[in-house]
Each structure stands twice: as structure tokens, then as C-alpha cells.
């Protein structure tokens, strides 16, 4: 049945539409190691507030072209995952940026060019949660409902973006972008009653 009126459309938009500014990104302890002086629980807590922007992860499935009598048959190829990035607000203590720098130092040291060779020691996991603008979880006024969640698996930072400095900049706060390589991700549907994790 075709939607003919704005009232018909309104009846389908029962949730009011997901909002791009209601999200939370968590990274946890990279590589399962929070003891190396780099990324740790305290920085993770700071990052959850300072992460200004991100995106749902992108994916693509390649196309294999098979020629046949002047025609091209296109069949599905391999799945690839695009790099994933976050934009971070830089506070005066540089805590989050220094955490990312320590993470990359562990992968490839600035002075020597050596680093971890075991991926288990430098890869981590992250989550991107789409939050609801409706009421909080019953029994927990501080927890927002999670509509959907993506878990990005085995990630590591391949680029820490520059911070632009200028005398012309006023009424602005520094920010920078971090780009991650990801192996794959999982799409996790959430029940509306599930709450945002507080760990």
C-alpha cells in the first residue's frame, strides 16, 4: 500500500527517527593491555565524553566481471571493510591524544621503528552505539536505551590527524581525527529495554 499523505508517513515514523547526535563510542583497553602506560581505563572514560563524531562502519562487496559472448556477467566478489574514524575534542591535558600516541608508539616506535609483532598485543575492539531519544531504561534514570550497536573487531590506529593551529582561530576548541583499520564488524540488534553499558 502506497503512502499517500503526511499522516500516513507519520504513522510509520513511530520512533521519531534515529538522531545522529545521540551516540556513544567505546574503545576499551587496546590489545587487552591497559598496563603499558598508554591506553587505559581512565583514558577510555575520558574518551567516551571527548569523542565528538564518528560513523557507522562502511562495507562493500566487490564485483567479479565474467565476460560471455559480448556480455558481462557480474557476480559477487569478496567483502572489504573501509577504515573507520573518530573525531576527538582535545582538552588541555592532552590525555586522550597522548593515549593514542602511546598506542601507535607500541605498534611502531618513533625513534627506533620497532614495535609489537603479535597482533594480539596491539589490536583492540570498539563499539558504536545508537542511543534512543525516548525515555531512559526502566529502573535506571541515568541509562539511555540502545537502539543498535556495531562492534568493530581487531582495530588499530593507522593515522592520528594533525591539530590545526592559527592566530585566526577564536571561539574554537582543538580537535583531531583518528583513523582505524578494522578486520570486520558485527551488527548487534538491541532490545529497546537494554541499557547503555557503564563499563
Beta strands, then each sheet from edge to edge (+ up, - down):
strand 1: 23-26
strand 2: 51-53
strand 3: 59-68
strand 4: 71-81
strand 5: 84-89
strand 6: 124-131
strand 7: 146-160
strand 8: 175-181
strand 9: 184-189
sheet 1: 1+ 6- 7+ 8- 5+ 2-
sheet 2: 1+ 6- 7+ 9-
sheet 3: 3+ 4-
end
